[in-house]
């Protein structure tokens, strides 16, 4: 999937409308608690500054559902961006209103402004053509660098491309290189770790990966649906009874495709779903009533470590335990440490997994940590992403 980037067209002195993903977590005082997505956008913005562009940035934050809500204002993002860029980023009070238009008209080459949260207009998520057209008025070129929303056909991610020539920024280029090229031509053995709570969330991913990987390591809540499919009791563990037949089918498919599909052999259980509950470790066929599986156990960590040490390419999507509770983050942290020491291409597929790897202080030891949770998942499924499809082919 080869798409034109900002390197492939002449941008000198042009007005550029850039869709970024500044959907960053904030505390109740509107302090940004994790600035990774802002930092990830800096190389593209700096390149545009060097080209003497007049730069209009846009993004969403949270789910304000089409109305102005102060807690979803992008104002704190403008402050953080100014700090990261070493120059002032002008903040508009609105999206397509008088203030935004005035600031845009007066922009000088190399200056940067940020529109207010595009989701303050419901026309954004409706991909309303008229709204997209008004956003397109801010630029002569559209640059999409928001991989995290590339799976959405919204006005600022896809609609604008109907009115302006559209290319990718460096972040989307990097995502396509690592996720795309790795899936198309992986160095083998190719191992995938899949976690998360539900099989239903990952059916299409498992299905797609069974066509490509050599080894599939299963963890997280979805393992218990597979356990039940094997006839084991799962106690109070999360389990999708309506997906048991599907779990059997996926195990059969793995066998037919000669893919080594491994399930946990032991689990760390909790008496209840909380950060400081009573715990015990048992083999997978011995989960007692009244207990729930919340992490993989030490034997599983050892088994999975052995497989990972042989790998030349690893894609990981979904934590293998309830990693937000330190008590049940052992499996996830152990596998992250193994990956950080591998001589292999290691790709972390966004969302909770990226947050866990970051929390463990190992993000910079991975080949690539994706900025897109839902987008990277859909990409792994082999789906076409509207925010990518709308860009000009090379």
C-alpha positions as CSV (number, residue, x, y, z in Angstrom):
1,X,0.0,0.0,0.0
2,X,2.2,2.8,-1.3
3,X,0.8,6.3,-0.6
4,X,2.3,9.7,-1.4
5,X,3.7,11.5,1.6
6,X,4.6,15.1,2.3
7,X,8.0,14.4,0.8
8,X,6.5,13.5,-2.6
9,X,4.8,16.9,-3.4
10,X,6.0,20.5,-3.5
11,X,4.7,22.2,-0.4
12,X,6.9,25.3,-0.2
13,X,4.9,28.2,1.0
14,X,1.5,26.4,0.7
15,X,-1.4,26.5,3.2
16,X,-1.7,23.0,4.6
17,X,-4.6,21.5,6.5
18,X,-3.2,18.7,8.8
19,X,-5.3,16.1,10.6
20,X,-3.4,14.9,13.7
21,X,-4.4,12.6,16.5
22,X,-4.2,14.7,19.7
23,X,-6.7,12.5,21.5
24,X,-4.6,12.4,24.6
25,X,-5.5,11.5,28.2
26,X,-6.0,14.3,30.7
27,X,-6.6,14.5,34.4
28,X,-9.5,16.4,36.0
29,X,-7.5,19.6,35.9
30,X,-6.9,19.3,32.2
31,X,-3.2,18.4,32.6
32,X,-2.0,16.0,29.8
33,X,-1.0,12.7,31.5
34,X,0.5,11.1,28.4
35,X,1.9,13.2,25.5
36,X,3.0,10.4,23.2
37,X,0.5,11.2,20.4
38,X,1.6,14.9,20.5
39,X,5.3,14.0,20.3
40,X,4.6,11.5,17.4
41,X,3.2,14.4,15.3
42,X,6.2,16.7,15.7
43,X,8.4,15.4,12.8
44,X,5.6,16.1,10.3
45,X,4.9,19.6,11.7
46,X,8.6,20.5,11.8
47,X,9.0,19.4,8.2
48,X,6.1,21.6,7.1
49,X,7.6,24.6,9.1
50,X,10.9,24.1,7.2
51,X,9.0,24.2,3.9
52,X,7.6,27.6,4.9
53,X,4.0,26.3,5.0
54,X,1.1,28.0,6.7
55,X,0.0,25.2,8.9
56,X,-3.6,24.6,10.2
57,X,-3.8,21.6,12.6
58,X,-7.0,19.8,13.5
59,X,-7.9,16.9,15.8
60,X,-10.6,15.5,18.0
61,X,-10.4,14.9,21.8
62,X,-12.8,12.5,23.5
63,X,-16.4,12.2,22.7
64,X,-18.2,15.6,23.1
65,X,-21.0,14.4,20.8
66,X,-21.3,17.4,18.6
67,X,-21.4,20.2,21.2
68,X,-18.9,22.5,22.9
69,X,-17.7,21.1,26.2
70,X,-14.9,22.9,28.0
71,X,-13.4,19.7,29.3
72,X,-12.8,18.5,25.7
73,X,-11.1,21.7,24.6
74,X,-7.8,21.3,22.8
75,X,-6.3,24.4,24.5
76,X,-3.9,22.3,26.7
77,X,-2.7,20.5,23.5
78,X,-1.7,23.9,22.0
79,X,0.4,24.7,25.1
80,X,2.1,21.3,24.9
81,X,2.7,21.6,21.2
82,X,4.2,25.0,21.6
83,X,6.6,23.5,24.1
84,X,7.5,20.6,21.9
85,X,8.0,22.8,18.8
86,X,9.8,25.6,20.5
87,X,7.4,28.1,19.0
88,X,4.0,29.5,19.7
89,X,1.0,27.5,18.4
90,X,-2.0,29.8,17.9
91,X,-5.2,28.4,19.4
92,X,-8.5,29.1,17.7
93,X,-11.6,29.5,19.8
94,X,-13.7,27.6,17.3
95,X,-13.5,25.2,14.4
96,X,-15.0,26.9,11.3
97,X,-16.1,30.1,12.9
98,X,-14.8,33.7,12.8
99,X,-11.9,33.2,15.1
100,X,-10.5,30.3,13.2
101,X,-10.9,32.0,9.9
102,X,-9.3,35.2,11.1
103,X,-6.2,33.4,12.5
104,X,-5.9,31.3,9.3
105,X,-6.0,34.4,7.1
106,X,-3.3,36.1,9.0
107,X,-0.9,33.1,9.2
108,X,2.6,33.7,8.1
109,X,4.9,31.1,6.5
110,X,6.2,28.7,9.2
111,X,3.4,29.6,11.6
112,X,1.2,27.0,13.2
113,X,-2.4,27.2,14.4
114,X,-4.7,24.6,16.0
115,X,-8.4,24.5,15.4
116,X,-10.7,23.7,18.4
117,X,-12.0,20.1,18.7
118,X,-13.6,19.0,15.4
119,X,-16.0,16.8,17.3
120,X,-17.7,19.9,18.7
121,X,-19.6,19.7,15.4
122,X,-21.7,16.5,14.8
123,X,-21.1,17.1,11.1
124,X,-17.6,15.8,11.7
125,X,-18.6,12.2,12.6
126,X,-21.4,12.3,10.0
127,X,-18.8,13.1,7.4
128,X,-21.0,16.0,6.2
129,X,-19.7,17.2,2.8
130,X,-20.5,20.9,3.5
131,X,-18.5,20.7,6.8
132,X,-15.6,18.9,5.0
133,X,-15.6,21.6,2.4
134,X,-15.3,24.3,5.1
135,X,-12.4,22.5,6.6
136,X,-10.8,22.2,3.2
137,X,-10.9,26.0,2.9
138,X,-8.1,26.1,5.4
139,X,-5.6,24.5,3.0
140,X,-4.4,24.0,-0.5
141,X,-3.2,20.5,0.5
142,X,-4.6,17.9,3.0
143,X,-2.1,16.0,5.1
144,X,-3.5,13.1,7.1
145,X,-1.2,12.1,10.0
146,X,-3.8,10.7,12.4
147,X,-3.4,6.9,12.2
148,X,-5.5,6.5,15.3
149,X,-8.6,7.7,13.5
150,X,-7.8,6.3,10.0
151,X,-10.4,3.6,10.4
152,X,-13.1,6.3,10.6
153,X,-14.6,8.0,7.5
154,X,-15.1,11.4,9.2
155,X,-15.1,14.9,7.6
156,X,-11.6,15.7,8.8
157,X,-10.1,12.3,8.1
158,X,-11.7,11.4,4.7
159,X,-14.2,14.0,3.6
160,X,-11.6,16.7,3.2
161,X,-9.8,14.5,0.6
162,X,-12.7,15.0,-1.8
163,X,-11.7,18.7,-2.1
164,X,-7.9,18.8,-1.7
165,X,-5.0,16.7,-2.9
166,X,-4.3,14.3,0.0
167,X,-1.0,12.9,1.2
168,X,0.2,11.3,4.4
169,X,2.5,12.7,7.1
170,X,5.5,10.8,8.5
171,X,3.5,9.1,11.2
172,X,1.1,7.4,8.9
173,X,4.0,6.6,6.6
174,X,5.7,4.8,9.5
175,X,2.6,2.9,10.5
176,X,2.1,1.6,7.0
177,X,5.7,0.7,6.7
178,X,5.8,-1.4,9.9
179,X,2.3,-2.8,10.0
180,X,1.9,-3.2,6.2
181,X,5.4,-4.4,5.1
182,X,5.7,-6.7,8.1
183,X,2.4,-8.4,7.4
184,X,3.2,-8.7,3.7
185,X,6.8,-9.9,4.0
186,X,7.7,-10.9,7.6
187,X,11.1,-12.4,8.5
188,X,10.4,-15.8,10.0
189,X,9.6,-17.3,12.5
190,X,6.7,-14.9,12.7
191,X,5.0,-14.9,16.1
192,X,1.9,-13.0,17.1
193,X,0.7,-12.5,20.7
194,X,-3.0,-11.8,21.0
195,X,-4.7,-10.8,24.2
196,X,-7.6,-8.7,25.3
197,X,-10.8,-9.7,27.0
198,X,-13.1,-11.0,24.2
199,X,-12.7,-13.5,21.4
200,X,-15.4,-11.5,19.5
201,X,-13.2,-8.4,19.4
202,X,-10.4,-10.4,17.8
203,X,-12.2,-13.0,15.5
204,X,-11.2,-11.3,12.3
205,X,-7.6,-10.6,13.5
206,X,-7.1,-14.3,14.5
207,X,-8.6,-15.4,11.2
208,X,-6.3,-13.0,9.3
209,X,-3.2,-13.9,11.3
210,X,-3.7,-17.6,10.9
211,X,-3.0,-17.0,7.2
212,X,0.4,-15.4,8.0
213,X,2.0,-16.4,11.3
214,X,4.0,-19.4,12.3
215,X,3.0,-19.2,16.0
216,X,0.0,-17.6,17.7
217,X,0.2,-17.1,21.5
218,X,-3.2,-16.4,23.2
219,X,-3.6,-14.6,26.5
220,X,-6.0,-12.3,28.2
221,X,-9.7,-12.9,28.9
222,X,-10.4,-14.5,25.6
223,X,-8.3,-17.5,26.6
224,X,-11.1,-18.7,28.8
225,X,-13.6,-19.1,25.9
226,X,-10.9,-21.4,24.3
227,X,-10.6,-23.3,27.7
228,X,-14.3,-23.9,27.8
229,X,-14.2,-25.1,24.2
230,X,-11.6,-27.7,25.4
231,X,-14.0,-28.8,28.1
232,X,-12.4,-27.1,31.1
233,X,-14.3,-25.3,33.9
234,X,-13.5,-21.5,33.9
235,X,-15.0,-20.5,37.3
236,X,-16.0,-16.8,37.2
237,X,-13.6,-16.0,34.4
238,X,-14.9,-13.9,31.5
239,X,-16.2,-16.3,28.9
240,X,-18.3,-15.9,25.7
241,X,-20.5,-19.0,25.7
242,X,-21.9,-18.0,22.3
243,X,-18.3,-18.1,20.8
244,X,-17.3,-21.6,22.0
245,X,-18.0,-23.2,18.6
246,X,-16.1,-20.4,16.9
247,X,-13.1,-21.0,19.3
248,X,-13.2,-24.7,18.3
249,X,-13.2,-23.7,14.6
250,X,-10.2,-21.4,15.1
251,X,-8.2,-24.1,16.8
252,X,-9.1,-26.5,13.9
253,X,-8.1,-23.8,11.3
254,X,-4.7,-23.3,13.1
255,X,-4.1,-27.1,12.9
256,X,-5.1,-27.2,9.2
257,X,-2.8,-24.2,8.5
258,X,0.0,-25.8,10.5
259,X,0.1,-22.8,12.8
260,X,1.3,-23.5,16.3
261,X,-1.5,-22.0,18.4
262,X,-0.7,-21.9,22.1
263,X,-3.1,-21.3,25.0
264,X,-2.0,-20.6,28.6
265,X,-1.1,-23.7,30.6
266,X,-1.6,-22.0,34.0
267,X,-3.2,-18.9,35.2
268,X,-3.1,-16.4,38.0
269,X,-6.6,-16.1,39.5
270,X,-8.3,-13.5,41.6
271,X,-11.1,-14.0,44.2
272,X,-12.7,-10.9,42.7
273,X,-12.0,-8.3,40.0
274,X,-10.0,-5.8,42.0
275,X,-6.5,-4.4,42.3
276,X,-5.8,-6.0,45.7
277,X,-7.8,-9.2,45.8
278,X,-6.7,-12.6,47.1
279,X,-4.8,-14.6,44.4
280,X,-3.7,-18.1,43.5
281,X,-2.0,-19.8,40.5
282,X,-3.5,-23.0,39.1
283,X,-3.2,-25.1,36.0
284,X,-5.7,-24.3,33.3
285,X,-7.8,-27.5,34.0
286,X,-8.1,-26.7,37.7
287,X,-9.9,-23.3,37.9
288,X,-12.2,-23.6,41.0
289,X,-15.7,-22.1,41.2
290,X,-15.8,-18.6,42.5
291,X,-12.4,-17.6,41.2
292,X,-11.6,-15.8,37.9
293,X,-8.5,-15.9,35.7
294,X,-6.8,-12.4,35.5
295,X,-3.3,-13.2,34.2
296,X,-1.2,-15.9,32.7
297,X,0.8,-18.0,35.1
298,X,4.6,-18.6,35.5
299,X,4.7,-21.8,33.4
300,X,2.9,-20.0,30.6
301,X,5.3,-17.1,30.8
302,X,8.2,-19.6,30.5
303,X,6.5,-21.4,27.5
304,X,5.7,-18.2,25.7
305,X,9.2,-16.8,26.4
306,X,10.8,-19.9,24.7
307,X,8.7,-19.3,21.5
308,X,9.4,-15.6,21.5
309,X,13.2,-16.2,21.7
310,X,13.1,-18.0,18.4
311,X,11.1,-15.3,16.7
312,X,12.4,-12.9,14.0
313,X,9.1,-10.9,13.8
314,X,6.6,-10.3,16.6
315,X,3.2,-8.5,16.4
316,X,1.5,-8.0,19.8
317,X,-2.1,-6.8,20.2
318,X,-3.9,-7.0,23.6
319,X,-2.5,-7.4,27.1
320,X,-2.3,-11.0,28.4
321,X,-3.7,-10.1,31.8
322,X,-5.5,-7.2,33.5
323,X,-2.4,-5.1,33.2
324,X,-3.9,-2.0,34.8
325,X,-3.8,-3.9,38.1
326,X,-0.1,-4.3,39.1
327,X,-1.0,-7.6,40.7
328,X,-2.1,-9.0,37.3
329,X,0.5,-7.2,35.1
330,X,3.2,-9.8,35.6
331,X,2.5,-11.7,32.4
332,X,2.3,-8.6,30.2
333,X,5.4,-7.0,31.8
334,X,7.4,-10.3,31.5
335,X,6.6,-10.7,27.8
336,X,7.3,-7.0,27.2
337,X,10.8,-7.5,28.7
338,X,11.4,-10.5,26.5
339,X,10.5,-8.6,23.4
340,X,12.7,-5.6,24.5
341,X,15.7,-7.9,24.4
342,X,15.0,-9.7,21.1
343,X,17.1,-9.3,17.9
344,X,13.8,-9.2,15.9
345,X,11.2,-6.8,14.5
346,X,8.8,-6.1,17.4
347,X,5.6,-4.3,16.7
348,X,3.2,-3.2,19.5
349,X,-0.4,-2.7,18.1
350,X,-1.5,0.3,20.0
351,X,-4.2,0.8,22.7
352,X,-3.8,-1.0,26.0
353,X,-0.7,-2.9,24.9
354,X,1.1,0.3,24.0
355,X,0.1,1.9,27.3
356,X,1.4,-1.2,29.2
357,X,4.7,-1.3,27.4
358,X,5.1,2.5,28.0
359,X,4.3,2.0,31.7
360,X,6.9,-0.7,31.9
361,X,9.4,1.8,30.5
362,X,10.1,-0.4,27.5
363,X,8.5,1.4,24.6
364,X,11.7,2.8,23.2
365,X,13.1,-0.8,23.1
366,X,10.5,-1.9,20.5
367,X,10.9,-1.5,16.8
368,X,7.5,0.2,16.5
369,X,4.7,1.1,18.9
370,X,1.6,1.9,17.0
371,X,-0.4,5.0,17.8
372,X,-3.7,3.5,16.7
373,X,-5.7,1.1,18.8
374,X,-8.8,0.4,16.7
375,X,-7.0,1.4,13.5
376,X,-4.1,-1.0,14.0
377,X,-6.6,-3.8,14.9
378,X,-8.6,-3.2,11.7
379,X,-5.4,-3.0,9.7
380,X,-4.3,-6.4,11.1
381,X,-7.8,-7.7,10.1
382,X,-6.9,-6.7,6.5
383,X,-9.7,-4.1,6.4
384,X,-9.4,-1.0,4.2
385,X,-9.0,2.2,6.3
386,X,-10.9,5.2,4.9
387,X,-8.3,7.7,6.1
388,X,-5.6,5.8,4.2
389,X,-7.6,4.9,1.1
390,X,-8.4,8.5,0.4
391,X,-4.7,9.4,0.0
392,X,-3.0,9.7,-3.4
393,X,-1.3,6.5,-4.6
394,X,2.4,6.7,-5.3
